[in-house]
Amino acid sequence: MTRDALLMASLVVLIAGARVAAPIIVPILVAGVLSIICATPTSWLTSHKVPAPLAVAVVMVGLLAISFLALALIGTSLAELSNDLPVYQATVRDRTREVAAWLGGRGIEVSDQVLQDLFNPSRMLRVVGTLASGLGGLLGSIVLVLLTTVFMLLEMSEFPAKALAARRPERTLAEMHRVTDNVKRYMALKTLISLVTGVSVSIWLTVVGVRYVLLWGALAFLLNYVPNIGSIIAAIPAILLAYLQLGLGGAIATAVGYLVINMVIGNFIEPRLFGREVGLSTLVVFLSLVFWGWVLGPVGMLLSVPLTMIVKIGLEASEQTRWIAVLLGNKVAAEETISV
């Protein structure tokens, strides 16, 4: 009993420390995920007799080029939206009168001011701004992230030799490979699905006639990494803008497009691609979103599933904690863990 209480107290202290040290932990975690993702092209280059430092440099330059191009496109759309906000502010008054009149005809009295606050176009930027604030802080540590990623990539080639010093080197290597392989597959598939989601949203909004399609497509791509609620959050500002720009019909068309895209991808494409890769129950995925978001902020929400997968694999490695891993997993994963 004393041992269990000591473990629980240590866990509480560890979580509290992680929350306080989030500004340091987040860049390191992001660097770890980036190094796992970049390990495949780096290994391919080194297998073709490219020196490891040069291979890492080539991969990092490619990563930076893609990142800066994406940021430039998103920044342009954000700047245009910010400049046009005063125009939409005038439209809000007309739209709120329409809504107030429609509600008044049904016996529901709502003041124009309440509706103007509700449909304030500046709210469209708050969803983006909340996530961007966390990512902006991460960009402020971009040098730390890049340097850590570089050193991690260079260190990966030496890890098998270092693992021989462990008490059980075969098991240590197997667990390390399992962690990296699971995170790599998850991030690769999730990136592909998010890319399809973002492109589909941009195409649909172009057809409907909503402006700033690159911004909404990028937002859909980014928030698709946030499980359960990410797609819903991404749709809200686009639907609000469609209502201000095109009226009720445009808002309904936009909402229907988001609904169809997310239903098709979430219910048909994603389950087929992932299969048993995640191995987490739906409840655990949602709770991990809340937990890691509370501990690490917006970046923790984006990385909630990979982090929980790593914790689950670590718990499976010990007989004393394997039962916790069973509780975190879905039915299929639980059966597989018990049979081991």
Secondary structure as GFF3:
##gff-version 3
##sequence-region A 1 340
A	DSSP	alpha_helix	2	20	.	.	.	ID=ss1
A	DSSP	alpha_helix	22	47	.	.	.	ID=ss2
A	DSSP	alpha_helix	52	104	.	.	.	ID=ss3
A	DSSP	alpha_helix	112	118	.	.	.	ID=ss4
A	DSSP	alpha_helix	123	140	.	.	.	ID=ss5
A	DSSP	alpha_helix	142	156	.	.	.	ID=ss6
A	DSSP	alpha_helix	159	163	.	.	.	ID=ss7
A	DSSP	alpha_helix	169	208	.	.	.	ID=ss8
A	DSSP	alpha_helix	213	223	.	.	.	ID=ss9
A	DSSP	alpha_helix	230	246	.	.	.	ID=ss10
A	DSSP	alpha_helix	248	264	.	.	.	ID=ss11
A	DSSP	pi_helix	265	269	.	.	.	ID=ss12
A	DSSP	alpha_helix	270	274	.	.	.	ID=ss13
A	DSSP	alpha_helix	282	296	.	.	.	ID=ss14
A	DSSP	alpha_helix	298	302	.	.	.	ID=ss15
A	DSSP	alpha_helix	304	316	.	.	.	ID=ss16
A	DSSP	alpha_helix	322	328	.	.	.	ID=ss17
A	DSSP	alpha_helix	331	339	.	.	.	ID=ss18
###
